[in-house]
Amino acid sequence: MPIDPTILGPFAKGINNRLPDHSMVSPDGVLSRLRHAANVVLDDSGRLSLRQGFSVKSAVAGAHSGYECAQGILFIVAGEMRMFNPDSGGTTVVTTGLSNSPMAYVTVNGDVYFSNGENKGKVVAGVYQDWGIAPPPVPPTLIAVAGALPKGVYQVSLTYELASGEESGEGRSAQIELSGTQGISISGIPTPPAGIAIVNVFCTKQNGDTPYIIARLAAGTSSFSFLTASYAGQQIGTRFMVPPPPGNVLAYSNGRIFAGYGKVLCYTEPLAYGLYRPTRNFILFPADVKIAVGVADGLYVVADKTYFLSGSDPDKFSLTPVLPYSGATGSATKSPLEEDTWFWYGDKGLVKAGRGGSVVELQEPELSLDSGATGATLFMEQDGAKQIVSLTTPGGFSTSAAAQGFVDMEVRRAALV
């Protein structure tokens, strides 16, 4: 006959698998701890209640990488990104042609950026958009014509711009040397992809190396003539920049998106989430980046161990190890109850992290747990009980500190009776 858990307890000190059996009882003879509990809820007072069941809202075979956003729940299945609406129960396709690898997400100003190390993009108000703008693919063609530019060497380059003002990195430049007072005919301007509103044309000054804007052309314009030295526009702001690379781990902190791929953590330009400098915008770690989460005064990175990178400027980060171990890829979740607070599954159980590099090992003092290779963590509230629930796939090693010796002793003694 099954035991009613509501009549047991209270187990005021929760679950503990480190102590030997004889230490599970308090000095007054009360069983104050549990060795193990399944399918029950243990409240703050130590009382047990049966865990509630669940009902299936929508069953999709092979679905993975779920992520809640303002419009619903994004998930991946068979190379498609779909959006599930919990209110209507309906599902729509956001984009196709993706690999079926686990997807990472980060929300910035309501827009959801996603990447899996092979594909990347963003979802704006439920609609797919490219993440970043590829620079113009070919340089323009330059020919000397009659004009009023002084003798010298000039370089001409292009960028693309959306109607929103987002600009691409600079495309490859073309160079021309004028032998006298001449002008430059600029042709062969490539037709931009759909969505581009403006093609910006830049040119250096005589024998200079800094491009200045000389024209803003409507998309589809294929030629322009630069005849007089009028550099009223600003210097180019996206030189040597490209869209950020896809990563397996995504995070946001202080106006930048961070993308982890292997041992490299890349980061975008400030407040320009589609631009990245490949020659400098990256940080190397001794092992693969598994988790990255941002707080107001820095960034946590879980690689070979757990680091806190304090500061707002990656060029001036101060890197401090805060835990001597790693964690389960994909297992981080942000607390909805505490500002700038994150949870993830570390190699020794759940970790709670906040501002200033403050981390708390929530389970390690009481529980000896297996590490996890990958995982998922969520906040759940039922009947007033607020819980952090973490699920993991097996990691590289198993526990060795759990109280196994006393269990073996009891088995042997029973065999002798």
C-alpha positions as a Markdown table, in Angstrom:
| # | Residue | x | y | z |
|---|---|---|---|---|
| 1 | Met | 0.0 | 0.0 | 0.0 |
| 2 | Pro | 1.5 | 3.4 | -1.0 |
| 3 | Ile | 2.5 | 5.7 | 1.8 |
| 4 | Asp | 0.8 | 9.1 | 2.0 |
| 5 | Pro | 3.7 | 11.5 | 2.0 |
| 6 | Thr | 1.6 | 14.2 | 3.7 |
| 7 | Ile | 1.8 | 12.3 | 7.0 |
| 8 | Leu | 5.6 | 12.1 | 7.0 |
| 9 | Gly | 8.0 | 14.7 | 8.3 |
| 10 | Pro | 8.7 | 17.4 | 8.8 |
| 11 | Phe | 12.1 | 16.9 | 7.2 |
| 12 | Ala | 13.3 | 20.4 | 8.2 |
| 13 | Lys | 16.8 | 19.9 | 6.9 |
| 14 | Gly | 15.8 | 18.6 | 3.5 |
| 15 | Ile | 17.6 | 16.0 | 1.5 |
| 16 | Asn | 21.2 | 14.9 | 2.3 |
| 17 | Asn | 23.1 | 12.0 | 0.8 |
| 18 | Arg | 26.5 | 12.9 | 2.3 |
| 19 | Leu | 25.8 | 12.0 | 5.9 |
| 20 | Pro | 25.8 | 8.4 | 7.2 |
| 21 | Asp | 22.5 | 6.9 | 8.0 |
| 22 | His | 22.9 | 7.3 | 11.8 |
| 23 | Ser | 23.3 | 11.1 | 11.3 |
| 24 | Met | 20.0 | 11.5 | 9.5 |
| 25 | Val | 18.3 | 11.7 | 12.9 |
| 26 | Ser | 18.5 | 14.8 | 15.1 |
| 27 | Pro | 19.6 | 14.5 | 18.8 |
| 28 | Asp | 15.9 | 14.4 | 19.9 |
| 29 | Gly | 15.3 | 11.3 | 17.8 |
| 30 | Val | 13.4 | 13.0 | 15.0 |
| 31 | Leu | 14.2 | 12.0 | 11.4 |
| 32 | Ser | 15.2 | 15.5 | 10.2 |
| 33 | Arg | 16.6 | 14.6 | 6.7 |
| 34 | Leu | 15.7 | 12.5 | 3.7 |
| 35 | Arg | 18.1 | 10.4 | 1.7 |
| 36 | His | 16.1 | 10.7 | -1.5 |
| 37 | Ala | 12.8 | 12.0 | -2.7 |
| 38 | Ala | 10.9 | 11.5 | -5.9 |
| 39 | Asn | 7.6 | 12.9 | -7.3 |
| 40 | Val | 7.1 | 15.0 | -4.1 |
| 41 | Val | 7.4 | 18.7 | -3.2 |
| 42 | Leu | 9.4 | 19.5 | 0.0 |
| 43 | Asp | 8.3 | 23.0 | 1.3 |
| 44 | Asp | 10.2 | 25.4 | 3.4 |
| 45 | Ser | 8.9 | 23.8 | 6.6 |
| 46 | Gly | 10.1 | 20.3 | 5.5 |
| 47 | Arg | 6.6 | 19.0 | 4.8 |
| 48 | Leu | 6.0 | 16.7 | 1.8 |
| 49 | Ser | 3.2 | 16.8 | -0.7 |
| 50 | Leu | 2.6 | 14.9 | -3.9 |
| 51 | Arg | 3.9 | 16.6 | -7.0 |
| 52 | Gln | 1.2 | 17.6 | -9.4 |
| 53 | Gly | 0.9 | 15.9 | -12.7 |
| 54 | Phe | 0.8 | 17.6 | -16.1 |
| 55 | Ser | -1.3 | 17.6 | -19.2 |
| 56 | Val | 0.0 | 17.7 | -22.7 |
| 57 | Lys | -0.7 | 21.0 | -24.5 |
| 58 | Ser | 0.9 | 20.0 | -27.8 |
| 59 | Ala | 2.9 | 16.9 | -28.7 |
| 60 | Val | 5.6 | 17.3 | -31.4 |
| 61 | Ala | 7.9 | 14.4 | -32.0 |
| 62 | Gly | 11.6 | 15.4 | -32.0 |
| 63 | Ala | 11.0 | 18.9 | -30.6 |
| 64 | His | 13.8 | 20.5 | -28.6 |
| 65 | Ser | 15.4 | 23.8 | -27.6 |
| 66 | Gly | 12.3 | 25.4 | -26.2 |
| 67 | Tyr | 12.4 | 29.1 | -25.3 |
| 68 | Glu | 9.7 | 31.3 | -24.0 |
| 69 | Cys | 9.3 | 34.8 | -25.4 |
| 70 | Ala | 6.6 | 37.5 | -25.6 |
| 71 | Gln | 4.8 | 35.9 | -28.5 |
| 72 | Gly | 4.9 | 32.3 | -27.3 |
| 73 | Ile | 7.4 | 29.4 | -27.1 |
| 74 | Leu | 10.0 | 28.9 | -29.8 |
| 75 | Phe | 11.3 | 25.4 | -30.4 |
| 76 | Ile | 13.2 | 23.4 | -33.1 |
| 77 | Val | 12.0 | 20.3 | -34.9 |
| 78 | Ala | 13.5 | 18.7 | -38.0 |
| 79 | Gly | 15.4 | 21.8 | -39.0 |
| 80 | Glu | 12.5 | 24.2 | -38.5 |
| 81 | Met | 12.0 | 26.9 | -35.9 |
| 82 | Arg | 8.4 | 27.0 | -34.8 |
| 83 | Met | 6.4 | 29.2 | -32.4 |
| 84 | Phe | 3.8 | 27.6 | -30.1 |
| 85 | Asn | 1.0 | 29.9 | -28.8 |
| 86 | Pro | -0.1 | 28.5 | -25.3 |
| 87 | Asp | -3.3 | 30.5 | -25.5 |
| 88 | Ser | -4.6 | 29.3 | -28.8 |
| 89 | Gly | -2.7 | 26.0 | -28.9 |
| 90 | Gly | -1.6 | 26.8 | -32.5 |
| 91 | Thr | 1.9 | 26.5 | -33.9 |
| 92 | Thr | 3.4 | 28.5 | -36.7 |
| 93 | Val | 6.7 | 28.1 | -38.6 |
| 94 | Val | 9.2 | 31.0 | -38.0 |
| 95 | Thr | 12.0 | 29.8 | -40.3 |
| 96 | Thr | 13.3 | 26.7 | -42.0 |
| 97 | Gly | 16.6 | 25.4 | -43.3 |
| 98 | Leu | 18.3 | 25.1 | -39.9 |
| 99 | Ser | 20.5 | 22.3 | -38.7 |
| 100 | Asn | 18.9 | 20.2 | -35.9 |
| 101 | Ser | 21.6 | 21.1 | -33.4 |
| 102 | Pro | 20.5 | 22.5 | -29.9 |
| 103 | Met | 19.7 | 26.1 | -30.2 |
| 104 | Ala | 20.8 | 28.9 | -27.8 |
| 105 | Tyr | 18.8 | 32.1 | -27.3 |
| 106 | Val | 19.0 | 35.6 | -25.8 |
| 107 | Thr | 16.4 | 38.3 | -25.6 |
| 108 | Val | 17.5 | 42.0 | -26.1 |
| 109 | Asn | 14.9 | 44.8 | -26.1 |
| 110 | Gly | 12.2 | 42.3 | -26.9 |
| 111 | Asp | 14.0 | 40.8 | -29.9 |
| 112 | Val | 15.1 | 37.1 | -29.6 |
| 113 | Tyr | 18.5 | 36.3 | -31.1 |
| 114 | Phe | 19.3 | 32.7 | -31.7 |
| 115 | Ser | 22.2 | 30.5 | -32.8 |
| 116 | Asn | 23.4 | 26.9 | -32.7 |
| 117 | Gly | 27.0 | 27.2 | -33.9 |
| 118 | Glu | 25.9 | 26.7 | -37.5 |
| 119 | Asn | 22.8 | 29.0 | -38.0 |
| 120 | Lys | 21.9 | 32.3 | -36.5 |
| 121 | Gly | 19.1 | 34.8 | -36.8 |
| 122 | Lys | 16.6 | 36.9 | -34.7 |
| 123 | Val | 12.9 | 36.9 | -34.2 |
| 124 | Val | 11.3 | 40.3 | -34.1 |
| 125 | Ala | 7.6 | 40.4 | -33.1 |
| 126 | Gly | 7.3 | 36.8 | -34.1 |
| 127 | Val | 8.9 | 37.3 | -37.5 |
| 128 | Tyr | 12.3 | 35.9 | -38.6 |
| 129 | Gln | 15.1 | 38.4 | -39.6 |
| 130 | Asp | 18.7 | 38.0 | -40.4 |
| 131 | Trp | 21.1 | 38.7 | -37.6 |
| 132 | Gly | 23.5 | 41.3 | -39.0 |
| 133 | Ile | 23.9 | 42.5 | -42.6 |
| 134 | Ala | 26.5 | 41.0 | -44.9 |
| 135 | Pro | 28.8 | 43.7 | -46.4 |
| 136 | Pro | 28.6 | 44.3 | -50.1 |
| 137 | Pro | 30.2 | 41.3 | -51.8 |
| 138 | Val | 32.3 | 43.0 | -54.4 |
| 139 | Pro | 34.2 | 46.3 | -54.6 |
| 140 | Pro | 32.9 | 48.9 | -57.1 |
| 141 | Thr | 34.5 | 49.7 | -60.4 |
| 142 | Leu | 36.4 | 53.0 | -60.6 |
| 143 | Ile | 37.3 | 54.9 | -63.7 |
| 144 | Ala | 39.0 | 58.3 | -64.0 |
| 145 | Val | 36.9 | 61.0 | -65.7 |
| 146 | Ala | 37.0 | 64.8 | -66.0 |
| 147 | Gly | 36.5 | 66.5 | -62.6 |
| 148 | Ala | 38.1 | 68.7 | -59.9 |
| 149 | Leu | 39.7 | 66.2 | -57.6 |
| 150 | Pro | 43.4 | 66.8 | -57.0 |
| 151 | Lys | 46.1 | 64.3 | -58.1 |
| 152 | Gly | 46.6 | 61.4 | -55.8 |
| 153 | Val | 45.4 | 57.9 | -54.7 |
| 154 | Tyr | 41.8 | 57.4 | -53.6 |
| 155 | Gln | 39.9 | 54.4 | -52.1 |
| 156 | Val | 36.2 | 53.8 | -52.5 |
| 157 | Ser | 34.1 | 51.4 | -50.5 |
| 158 | Leu | 30.4 | 50.7 | -49.8 |
| 159 | Thr | 28.1 | 49.7 | -46.9 |
| 160 | Tyr | 24.4 | 48.6 | -46.9 |
| 161 | Glu | 21.8 | 50.2 | -44.6 |
| 162 | Leu | 18.3 | 49.1 | -43.6 |
| 163 | Ala | 15.4 | 51.6 | -43.3 |
| 164 | Ser | 15.8 | 51.2 | -39.5 |
| 165 | Gly | 19.3 | 52.7 | -39.8 |
| 166 | Glu | 21.2 | 49.5 | -39.1 |
| 167 | Glu | 24.4 | 49.5 | -41.2 |
| 168 | Ser | 26.6 | 46.7 | -42.5 |
| 169 | Gly | 30.3 | 46.5 | -42.2 |
| 170 | Glu | 32.4 | 47.9 | -45.0 |
| 171 | Gly | 32.8 | 46.0 | -48.2 |
| 172 | Arg | 36.1 | 45.5 | -50.0 |
| 173 | Ser | 37.5 | 48.8 | -51.2 |
| 174 | Ala | 38.6 | 49.7 | -54.7 |
| 175 | Gln | 41.6 | 52.0 | -55.4 |
| 176 | Ile | 42.4 | 54.4 | -58.1 |
| 177 | Glu | 45.2 | 56.9 | -58.8 |
| 178 | Leu | 44.4 | 60.1 | -60.5 |
| 179 | Ser | 47.2 | 61.6 | -62.5 |
| 180 | Gly | 45.9 | 65.1 | -62.5 |
| 181 | Thr | 42.8 | 67.1 | -61.7 |
| 182 | Gln | 40.1 | 64.5 | -62.5 |
| 183 | Gly | 37.0 | 62.8 | -61.1 |
| 184 | Ile | 36.0 | 59.3 | -60.3 |
| 185 | Ser | 33.2 | 57.3 | -62.0 |
| 186 | Ile | 31.9 | 54.7 | -59.6 |
| 187 | Ser | 30.0 | 51.9 | -61.3 |
| 188 | Gly | 29.3 | 48.2 | -60.7 |
| 189 | Ile | 27.6 | 48.9 | -57.4 |
| 190 | Pro | 26.1 | 45.5 | -56.5 |
| 191 | Thr | 22.4 | 45.2 | -56.2 |
| 192 | Pro | 21.7 | 44.7 | -52.5 |
| 193 | Pro | 19.6 | 41.9 | -51.0 |
| 194 | Ala | 15.9 | 42.4 | -50.1 |
| 195 | Gly | 15.4 | 44.8 | -47.2 |
| 196 | Ile | 18.3 | 47.1 | -47.9 |
| 197 | Ala | 17.1 | 50.7 | -48.3 |
| 198 | Ile | 20.4 | 52.6 | -48.8 |
| 199 | Val | 23.8 | 52.0 | -50.3 |
| 200 | Asn | 26.4 | 54.3 | -48.6 |
| 201 | Val | 29.4 | 55.3 | -50.7 |
| 202 | Phe | 32.7 | 56.2 | -49.0 |
| 203 | Cys | 35.9 | 57.7 | -50.3 |
| 204 | Thr | 39.2 | 58.6 | -48.7 |
| 205 | Lys | 40.7 | 62.0 | -49.2 |
| 206 | Gln | 43.7 | 62.5 | -51.4 |
| 207 | Asn | 46.4 | 60.0 | -50.4 |
| 208 | Gly | 44.4 | 59.3 | -47.2 |
| 209 | Asp | 43.3 | 56.1 | -45.5 |
| 210 | Thr | 40.1 | 57.2 | -43.7 |
| 211 | Pro | 36.9 | 56.8 | -45.7 |
| 212 | Tyr | 34.3 | 59.6 | -45.6 |
| 213 | Ile | 30.7 | 59.3 | -46.8 |
| 214 | Ile | 30.2 | 61.0 | -50.2 |
| 215 | Ala | 26.8 | 59.7 | -51.2 |
| 216 | Arg | 23.7 | 57.8 | -49.9 |
| 217 | Leu | 22.1 | 56.0 | -52.8 |
| 218 | Ala | 18.7 | 54.4 | -53.1 |
| 219 | Ala | 19.0 | 50.6 | -53.2 |
| 220 | Gly | 19.3 | 49.5 | -56.8 |
| 221 | Thr | 21.4 | 52.5 | -58.0 |
| 222 | Ser | 24.4 | 51.1 | -59.8 |
| 223 | Ser | 26.6 | 54.1 | -60.5 |
| 224 | Phe | 27.7 | 57.5 | -59.1 |
| 225 | Ser | 30.2 | 60.1 | -60.1 |
| 226 | Phe | 32.5 | 61.8 | -57.5 |
| 227 | Leu | 33.8 | 64.9 | -59.2 |
| 228 | Thr | 34.6 | 67.5 | -56.5 |
| 229 | Ala | 36.4 | 67.1 | -53.1 |
| 230 | Ser | 33.3 | 67.6 | -50.9 |
| 231 | Tyr | 33.7 | 65.6 | -47.8 |
| 232 | Ala | 30.8 | 67.0 | -45.7 |
| 233 | Gly | 29.8 | 63.6 | -44.4 |
| 234 | Gln | 31.1 | 61.6 | -41.4 |
| 235 | Gln | 33.9 | 59.0 | -41.3 |
| 236 | Ile | 32.9 | 55.4 | -41.8 |
| 237 | Gly | 31.9 | 53.8 | -38.5 |
| 238 | Thr | 31.8 | 50.1 | -39.5 |
| 239 | Arg | 35.2 | 49.6 | -41.0 |
| 240 | Phe | 36.6 | 46.0 | -40.6 |
| 241 | Met | 33.3 | 44.8 | -39.1 |
| 242 | Val | 31.2 | 41.8 | -40.1 |
| 243 | Pro | 28.1 | 40.1 | -38.6 |
| 244 | Pro | 28.9 | 38.1 | -35.5 |
| 245 | Pro | 29.7 | 34.5 | -35.9 |
| 246 | Pro | 27.2 | 31.8 | -34.8 |
| 247 | Gly | 27.8 | 30.4 | -31.3 |
| 248 | Asn | 26.5 | 27.5 | -29.2 |
| 249 | Val | 26.2 | 29.8 | -26.2 |
| 250 | Leu | 24.6 | 33.3 | -26.1 |
| 251 | Ala | 24.5 | 36.0 | -23.4 |
| 252 | Tyr | 23.8 | 39.7 | -23.1 |
| 253 | Ser | 25.6 | 42.2 | -20.9 |
| 254 | Asn | 26.0 | 46.0 | -20.9 |
| 255 | Gly | 24.9 | 46.6 | -24.5 |
| 256 | Arg | 26.7 | 43.7 | -26.1 |
| 257 | Ile | 25.7 | 40.2 | -27.2 |
| 258 | Phe | 28.3 | 37.5 | -26.4 |
| 259 | Ala | 28.5 | 34.3 | -28.5 |
| 260 | Gly | 30.5 | 31.3 | -27.3 |
| 261 | Tyr | 31.8 | 28.8 | -29.8 |
| 262 | Gly | 34.4 | 26.2 | -28.6 |
| 263 | Lys | 37.0 | 28.0 | -26.5 |
| 264 | Val | 36.2 | 31.4 | -28.0 |
| 265 | Leu | 33.8 | 34.0 | -26.6 |
| 266 | Cys | 33.0 | 36.6 | -29.2 |
| 267 | Tyr | 31.2 | 39.9 | -28.5 |
| 268 | Thr | 29.4 | 42.5 | -30.7 |
| 269 | Glu | 30.1 | 46.2 | -30.8 |
| 270 | Pro | 28.2 | 48.2 | -28.1 |
| 271 | Leu | 24.5 | 48.7 | -29.0 |
| 272 | Ala | 25.3 | 47.3 | -32.5 |
| 273 | Tyr | 24.3 | 43.7 | -32.2 |
| 274 | Gly | 24.8 | 42.9 | -35.8 |
| 275 | Leu | 28.5 | 44.1 | -35.9 |
| 276 | Tyr | 31.6 | 42.3 | -34.7 |
| 277 | Arg | 35.4 | 43.0 | -35.2 |
| 278 | Pro | 37.0 | 39.6 | -35.9 |
| 279 | Thr | 40.5 | 40.9 | -35.2 |
| 280 | Arg | 39.8 | 41.9 | -31.6 |
| 281 | Asn | 36.3 | 41.2 | -30.3 |
| 282 | Phe | 36.9 | 37.9 | -28.6 |
| 283 | Ile | 38.2 | 36.3 | -25.4 |
| 284 | Leu | 39.9 | 32.9 | -25.2 |
| 285 | Phe | 39.3 | 30.3 | -22.5 |
| 286 | Pro | 41.2 | 27.1 | -21.6 |
| 287 | Ala | 38.2 | 24.9 | -22.4 |
| 288 | Asp | 34.9 | 25.1 | -24.3 |
| 289 | Val | 32.5 | 27.8 | -23.1 |
| 290 | Lys | 29.5 | 26.0 | -21.7 |
| 291 | Ile | 27.5 | 28.8 | -20.1 |
| 292 | Ala | 27.6 | 32.6 | -20.2 |
| 293 | Val | 25.1 | 34.9 | -18.4 |
| 294 | Gly | 25.3 | 38.7 | -18.0 |
| 295 | Val | 24.6 | 40.8 | -14.9 |
| 296 | Ala | 24.7 | 44.6 | -14.5 |
| 297 | Asp | 28.4 | 44.7 | -13.5 |
| 298 | Gly | 29.8 | 41.9 | -15.6 |
| 299 | Leu | 29.5 | 38.4 | -17.1 |
| 300 | Tyr | 29.7 | 34.8 | -15.8 |
| 301 | Val | 31.5 | 32.3 | -18.0 |
| 302 | Val | 31.6 | 28.6 | -17.3 |
| 303 | Ala | 34.4 | 26.8 | -19.1 |
| 304 | Asp | 37.1 | 24.7 | -17.4 |
| 305 | Lys | 36.0 | 26.4 | -14.2 |
| 306 | Thr | 33.5 | 29.2 | -13.5 |
| 307 | Tyr | 34.7 | 32.8 | -14.0 |
| 308 | Phe | 33.3 | 36.3 | -13.3 |
| 309 | Leu | 34.4 | 38.9 | -15.8 |
| 310 | Ser | 33.7 | 42.2 | -14.0 |
| 311 | Gly | 33.2 | 45.5 | -15.8 |
| 312 | Ser | 31.2 | 46.8 | -18.7 |
| 313 | Asp | 34.0 | 47.1 | -21.3 |
| 314 | Pro | 35.4 | 43.7 | -22.5 |
| 315 | Asp | 38.7 | 45.3 | -23.3 |
| 316 | Lys | 39.0 | 46.1 | -19.6 |
| 317 | Phe | 37.4 | 43.0 | -18.0 |
| 318 | Ser | 38.9 | 41.8 | -14.8 |
| 319 | Leu | 38.7 | 37.9 | -14.9 |
| 320 | Thr | 38.3 | 36.1 | -11.6 |
| 321 | Pro | 37.7 | 32.4 | -11.0 |
| 322 | Val | 34.7 | 32.1 | -8.6 |
| 323 | Leu | 34.2 | 28.3 | -8.6 |
| 324 | Pro | 36.8 | 25.6 | -9.3 |
| 325 | Tyr | 34.6 | 23.5 | -11.6 |
| 326 | Ser | 32.5 | 23.6 | -14.8 |
| 327 | Gly | 28.8 | 23.0 | -15.5 |
| 328 | Ala | 26.2 | 21.6 | -17.8 |
| 329 | Thr | 25.8 | 23.3 | -21.2 |
| 330 | Gly | 22.5 | 25.1 | -21.7 |
| 331 | Ser | 21.4 | 24.8 | -18.1 |
| 332 | Ala | 21.2 | 28.5 | -17.1 |
| 333 | Thr | 18.0 | 30.3 | -16.4 |
| 334 | Lys | 17.3 | 33.8 | -15.1 |
| 335 | Ser | 15.3 | 34.2 | -11.8 |
| 336 | Pro | 11.9 | 36.0 | -12.3 |
| 337 | Leu | 11.9 | 36.9 | -8.6 |
| 338 | Glu | 15.3 | 38.5 | -8.0 |
| 339 | Glu | 16.9 | 41.1 | -10.2 |
| 340 | Asp | 20.2 | 40.1 | -11.9 |
| 341 | Thr | 20.1 | 36.6 | -10.5 |
| 342 | Trp | 20.8 | 33.4 | -12.4 |
| 343 | Phe | 20.7 | 29.7 | -11.7 |
| 344 | Trp | 22.6 | 26.9 | -13.6 |
| 345 | Tyr | 23.6 | 23.3 | -13.0 |
| 346 | Gly | 27.3 | 23.1 | -12.0 |
| 347 | Asp | 29.4 | 20.0 | -11.6 |
| 348 | Lys | 28.4 | 20.0 | -7.9 |
| 349 | Gly | 24.7 | 20.8 | -8.3 |
| 350 | Leu | 22.7 | 24.0 | -8.6 |
| 351 | Val | 24.6 | 27.4 | -8.5 |
| 352 | Lys | 23.0 | 30.7 | -7.8 |
| 353 | Ala | 24.8 | 33.8 | -9.1 |
| 354 | Gly | 24.3 | 37.5 | -8.8 |
| 355 | Arg | 26.1 | 40.8 | -9.2 |
| 356 | Gly | 29.7 | 41.3 | -8.1 |
| 357 | Gly | 30.8 | 37.7 | -8.7 |
| 358 | Ser | 28.6 | 36.5 | -5.8 |
| 359 | Val | 27.9 | 32.8 | -6.2 |
| 360 | Val | 26.2 | 30.3 | -3.9 |
| 361 | Glu | 26.5 | 26.5 | -4.2 |
| 362 | Leu | 22.9 | 25.6 | -3.3 |
| 363 | Gln | 23.2 | 21.8 | -3.1 |
| 364 | Glu | 26.9 | 21.0 | -2.7 |
| 365 | Pro | 26.9 | 21.2 | 1.2 |
| 366 | Glu | 24.1 | 18.6 | 1.4 |
| 367 | Leu | 24.2 | 16.6 | -1.7 |
| 368 | Ser | 26.8 | 14.7 | -3.7 |
| 369 | Leu | 25.6 | 14.8 | -7.3 |
| 370 | Asp | 26.7 | 13.7 | -10.7 |
| 371 | Ser | 27.9 | 16.3 | -13.2 |
| 372 | Gly | 25.9 | 17.0 | -16.3 |
| 373 | Ala | 27.0 | 17.3 | -19.9 |
| 374 | Thr | 24.0 | 19.3 | -21.0 |
| 375 | Gly | 20.9 | 20.5 | -19.1 |
| 376 | Ala | 17.9 | 22.8 | -18.8 |
| 377 | Thr | 16.8 | 24.7 | -15.8 |
| 378 | Leu | 13.4 | 26.5 | -15.2 |
| 379 | Phe | 11.5 | 28.3 | -12.6 |
| 380 | Met | 8.2 | 26.7 | -11.6 |
| 381 | Glu | 5.5 | 27.8 | -9.2 |
| 382 | Gln | 2.7 | 25.5 | -8.0 |
| 383 | Asp | 0.3 | 25.9 | -5.1 |
| 384 | Gly | 2.5 | 28.7 | -3.8 |
| 385 | Ala | 5.7 | 26.7 | -3.9 |
| 386 | Lys | 8.4 | 28.3 | -5.9 |
| 387 | Gln | 11.0 | 25.9 | -7.3 |
| 388 | Ile | 14.0 | 25.8 | -9.5 |
| 389 | Val | 14.0 | 22.6 | -11.5 |
| 390 | Ser | 17.0 | 21.3 | -13.4 |
| 391 | Leu | 17.3 | 18.4 | -15.7 |
| 392 | Thr | 20.6 | 17.1 | -17.1 |
| 393 | Thr | 22.1 | 14.5 | -19.3 |
| 394 | Pro | 25.0 | 12.4 | -17.9 |
| 395 | Gly | 28.3 | 14.1 | -17.5 |
| 396 | Gly | 31.9 | 12.9 | -17.6 |
| 397 | Phe | 32.1 | 11.5 | -14.0 |
| 398 | Ser | 29.8 | 10.2 | -11.3 |
| 399 | Thr | 29.6 | 11.0 | -7.6 |
| 400 | Ser | 32.2 | 9.5 | -5.2 |
| 401 | Ala | 31.3 | 11.4 | -2.0 |
| 402 | Ala | 27.8 | 10.1 | -1.4 |
| 403 | Ala | 27.3 | 8.0 | 1.8 |
| 404 | Gln | 27.6 | 4.6 | 0.2 |
| 405 | Gly | 29.7 | 2.9 | 2.9 |
| 406 | Phe | 27.0 | 2.7 | 5.4 |
| 407 | Val | 24.5 | 1.3 | 2.9 |
| 408 | Asp | 27.0 | -1.5 | 2.1 |
| 409 | Met | 27.5 | -2.2 | 5.8 |
| 410 | Glu | 23.7 | -2.6 | 6.4 |
| 411 | Val | 23.4 | -5.0 | 3.5 |
| 412 | Arg | 26.2 | -7.2 | 4.8 |
| 413 | Arg | 24.7 | -7.2 | 8.3 |
| 414 | Ala | 21.3 | -8.2 | 7.0 |
| 415 | Ala | 22.9 | -11.1 | 5.1 |
| 416 | Leu | 24.3 | -12.5 | 8.3 |
| 417 | Val | 21.0 | -12.7 | 10.2 |
